[in-house]
Amino acid sequence: MSKNSAILVFFVSAVLLSACNQKEQKKQGQETILKGSTSIFVDETLMPVLEEQVAVFESNYEAKIKLIPKSEVEAVNALVDEKSAIAVLARKLSGEEMKIFDQKKIIPKVTKFATDGVALISNIKSNDTLVDLKEVINFMQGKPSTTIKGLVFDNPNSSTVSYMNALAGLKTIPQKGVFSFKTNDEVIKYVSENEGMVGIVGVNWLFQPMPDMQKYIDKINIMSVKGFKNENYYEPSQNNIAEGTYPLARDLYIINCQGYSGLGMGFASFVAGDIGQRIILKSGLLPVRIPARNITIKRKTKSNIKK
């Protein structure tokens, strides 16, 4: 390469880099922790509770947040590939994923905001509303079952699949007796129409269904689960999740890789704050901090006591 060509390449690169920096600085200037617009990639198993959080956040501040539902794998890839700077996940970033951000000189801000339950559901016509987690794991490992005809997941790349695969010591979703769709709603609908199938969904899809899904919710059972360390069966209630007795609980996180004080920081603070935690409590999930309740006691005085 000639000297003049090298100078030209350097000049063009400098101009492009400057343009990108100016664009990013302009975006940062227009966006604050409570103002502007941004997109958030959300683990689709957590969409119902996040939609309500965004609706309340936007009603209180000059902000516009677009939620993009994705599988866990897609949401993490979006962060790594810089297609999104904010994601909501049912796990922290792995060590390998953190190394990628270290190389990019980015320190992700991680905010835990709730604990979710992975629910097992069955058709309402099923006589048994109890399930042993060991039997579910055995079925995933290819062992026969007298009560489970099949397991139904929302998406082969979803967080529920990775969660259950980890428990079963598997790297990929089994091919035999295990089915997957695209959404939690499709799982609920399928189980409501097929006896013997056990669906695996996020709890908030059951406690906060869309109006058109209620007729399917009414045709399923939320099963009580026996874990590995306890002989009793527990349903995925807030109380059981809080006491640590429900065996399929997982923590939820907002991962913010913006690198500046933008809406990612503001929204995470809101969700982890008093209003956001009240929304979590209402959704059926367990908030990180139980919102305080102020009780006013009025004492009777002589003036307001009737004779």
JODA-V696107 format. One record per residue. N is the residue number from 1. RES is the residue in three letters. SS is DSSP state (H for helix, E for strand, - for the rest). D_FIRST is the distance of its C-alpha to the first C-alpha in whole Angstrom. Layout:
# JODA-V696107
{{N & RES & SS & D_FIRST} {N & RES & SS & D_FIRST}}
This chain:
# JODA-V696107
{{1 & MET & - & 0} {2 & SER & - & 4} {3 & LYS & H & 7} {4 & ASN & H & 8} {5 & SER & H & 6} {6 & ALA & H & 6} {7 & ILE & H & 10} {8 & LEU & H & 11} {9 & VAL & H & 10} {10 & PHE & H & 12} {11 & PHE & H & 15} {12 & VAL & H & 15} {13 & SER & H & 16} {14 & ALA & H & 18} {15 & VAL & H & 20} {16 & LEU & H & 21} {17 & LEU & H & 22} {18 & SER & H & 24} {19 & ALA & H & 26} {20 & CYS & H & 26} {21 & ASN & H & 28} {22 & GLN & H & 30} {23 & LYS & H & 31} {24 & GLU & H & 32} {25 & GLN & H & 34} {26 & LYS & H & 36} {27 & LYS & H & 37} {28 & GLN & H & 38} {29 & GLY & H & 40} {30 & GLN & H & 42} {31 & GLU & - & 43} {32 & THR & - & 45} {33 & ILE & - & 47} {34 & LEU & - & 50} {35 & LYS & E & 48} {36 & GLY & E & 45} {37 & SER & E & 44} {38 & THR & E & 43} {39 & SER & E & 43} {40 & ILE & E & 44} {41 & PHE & E & 43} {42 & VAL & E & 47} {43 & ASP & E & 48} {44 & GLU & H & 50} {45 & THR & H & 53} {46 & LEU & H & 54} {47 & MET & H & 53} {48 & PRO & H & 57} {49 & VAL & H & 57} {50 & LEU & H & 54} {51 & GLU & H & 55} {52 & GLU & H & 58} {53 & GLN & H & 56} {54 & VAL & H & 53} {55 & ALA & H & 56} {56 & VAL & H & 58} {57 & PHE & H & 55} {58 & GLU & H & 54} {59 & SER & H & 58} {60 & ASN & H & 58} {61 & TYR & - & 54} {62 & GLU & E & 52} {63 & ALA & E & 50} {64 & LYS & E & 48} {65 & ILE & E & 47} {66 & LYS & E & 46} {67 & LEU & E & 47} {68 & ILE & E & 45} {69 & PRO & E & 47} {70 & LYS & E & 45} {71 & SER & - & 46} {72 & GLU & H & 45} {73 & VAL & H & 42} {74 & GLU & H & 41} {75 & ALA & H & 42} {76 & VAL & H & 40} {77 & ASN & H & 37} {78 & ALA & H & 37} {79 & LEU & H & 37} {80 & VAL & H & 34} {81 & ASP & - & 32} {82 & GLU & - & 33} {83 & LYS & - & 34} {84 & SER & - & 37} {85 & ALA & - & 38} {86 & ILE & E & 42} {87 & ALA & E & 44} {88 & VAL & E & 47} {89 & LEU & E & 48} {90 & ALA & - & 51} {91 & ARG & - & 49} {92 & LYS & - & 47} {93 & LEU & - & 43} {94 & SER & - & 43} {95 & GLY & H & 41} {96 & GLU & H & 38} {97 & GLU & H & 38} {98 & MET & H & 38} {99 & LYS & H & 35} {100 & ILE & H & 33} {101 & PHE & H & 34} {102 & ASP & H & 34} {103 & GLN & H & 30} {104 & LYS & - & 30} {105 & LYS & - & 32} {106 & ILE & - & 35} {107 & ILE & - & 38} {108 & PRO & - & 40} {109 & LYS & E & 44} {110 & VAL & E & 46} {111 & THR & E & 50} {112 & LYS & E & 53} {113 & PHE & E & 55} {114 & ALA & E & 57} {115 & THR & E & 58} {116 & ASP & E & 59} {117 & GLY & E & 61} {118 & VAL & E & 60} {119 & ALA & E & 63} {120 & LEU & E & 64} {121 & ILE & E & 66} {122 & SER & E & 69} {123 & ASN & E & 71} {124 & ILE & - & 74} {125 & LYS & - & 76} {126 & SER & - & 75} {127 & ASN & - & 78} {128 & ASP & - & 76} {129 & THR & - & 74} {130 & LEU & E & 73} {131 & VAL & E & 70} {132 & ASP & E & 69} {133 & LEU & H & 66} {134 & LYS & H & 66} {135 & GLU & H & 67} {136 & VAL & H & 64} {137 & ILE & H & 62} {138 & ASN & H & 64} {139 & PHE & H & 63} {140 & MET & H & 59} {141 & GLN & - & 59} {142 & GLY & - & 61} {143 & LYS & - & 65} {144 & PRO & - & 68} {145 & SER & - & 69} {146 & THR & - & 73} {147 & THR & - & 72} {148 & ILE & - & 68} {149 & LYS & - & 67} {150 & GLY & E & 64} {151 & LEU & E & 61} {152 & VAL & E & 59} {153 & PHE & E & 56} {154 & ASP & - & 54} {155 & ASN & - & 51} {156 & PRO & - & 49} {157 & ASN & - & 47} {158 & SER & - & 49} {159 & SER & H & 50} {160 & THR & H & 54} {161 & VAL & H & 52} {162 & SER & H & 50} {163 & TYR & H & 53} {164 & MET & H & 56} {165 & ASN & H & 53} {166 & ALA & H & 53} {167 & LEU & H & 57} {168 & ALA & H & 57} {169 & GLY & - & 54} {170 & LEU & - & 52} {171 & LYS & - & 49} {172 & THR & - & 49} {173 & ILE & - & 52} {174 & PRO & - & 54} {175 & GLN & - & 55} {176 & LYS & - & 59} {177 & GLY & - & 61} {178 & VAL & E & 58} {179 & PHE & E & 57} {180 & SER & E & 55} {181 & PHE & - & 54} {182 & LYS & - & 52} {183 & THR & - & 54} {184 & ASN & H & 57} {185 & ASP & H & 59} {186 & GLU & H & 59} {187 & VAL & H & 60} {188 & ILE & H & 63} {189 & LYS & H & 64} {190 & TYR & H & 64} {191 & VAL & H & 66} {192 & SER & H & 68} {193 & GLU & H & 69} {194 & ASN & - & 69} {195 & GLU & - & 71} {196 & GLY & - & 70} {197 & MET & E & 66} {198 & VAL & E & 65} {199 & GLY & E & 62} {200 & ILE & E & 60} {201 & VAL & E & 59} {202 & GLY & E & 58} {203 & VAL & - & 61} {204 & ASN & H & 61} {205 & TRP & H & 60} {206 & LEU & H & 64} {207 & PHE & H & 65} {208 & GLN & - & 63} {209 & PRO & - & 63} {210 & MET & - & 63} {211 & PRO & H & 66} {212 & ASP & H & 65} {213 & MET & H & 65} {214 & GLN & H & 68} {215 & LYS & H & 70} {216 & TYR & H & 68} {217 & ILE & H & 68} {218 & ASP & - & 72} {219 & LYS & - & 72} {220 & ILE & E & 70} {221 & ASN & E & 71} {222 & ILE & E & 69} {223 & MET & - & 70} {224 & SER & E & 71} {225 & VAL & E & 69} {226 & LYS & E & 70} {227 & GLY & - & 67} {228 & PHE & - & 67} {229 & LYS & - & 69} {230 & ASN & - & 72} {231 & GLU & - & 74} {232 & ASN & - & 75} {233 & TYR & E & 73} {234 & TYR & E & 71} {235 & GLU & - & 70} {236 & PRO & - & 67} {237 & SER & - & 68} {238 & GLN & H & 67} {239 & ASN & H & 70} {240 & ASN & H & 69} {241 & ILE & H & 65} {242 & ALA & H & 66} {243 & GLU & H & 69} {244 & GLY & - & 66} {245 & THR & - & 68} {246 & TYR & - & 66} {247 & PRO & - & 64} {248 & LEU & - & 61} {249 & ALA & E & 60} {250 & ARG & E & 56} {251 & ASP & E & 55} {252 & LEU & E & 53} {253 & TYR & E & 50} {254 & ILE & E & 48} {255 & ILE & E & 44} {256 & ASN & E & 42} {257 & CYS & - & 39} {258 & GLN & - & 38} {259 & GLY & - & 37} {260 & TYR & - & 39} {261 & SER & - & 43} {262 & GLY & - & 43} {263 & LEU & H & 45} {264 & GLY & H & 45} {265 & MET & H & 46} {266 & GLY & H & 49} {267 & PHE & H & 50} {268 & ALA & H & 50} {269 & SER & H & 52} {270 & PHE & H & 55} {271 & VAL & H & 55} {272 & ALA & H & 56} {273 & GLY & - & 58} {274 & ASP & H & 62} {275 & ILE & H & 61} {276 & GLY & H & 59} {277 & GLN & H & 61} {278 & ARG & H & 64} {279 & ILE & H & 62} {280 & ILE & H & 61} {281 & LEU & H & 65} {282 & LYS & H & 66} {283 & SER & H & 63} {284 & GLY & - & 65} {285 & LEU & - & 62} {286 & LEU & E & 63} {287 & PRO & E & 61} {288 & VAL & - & 60} {289 & ARG & - & 62} {290 & ILE & - & 66} {291 & PRO & - & 66} {292 & ALA & - & 69} {293 & ARG & - & 72} {294 & ASN & - & 74} {295 & ILE & - & 78} {296 & THR & - & 80} {297 & ILE & - & 84} {298 & LYS & - & 87} {299 & ARG & - & 90} {300 & LYS & - & 93} {301 & THR & - & 95} {302 & LYS & H & 99} {303 & SER & H & 98} {304 & ASN & H & 96} {305 & ILE & - & 99} {306 & LYS & - & 101} {307 & LYS & - & 105}}
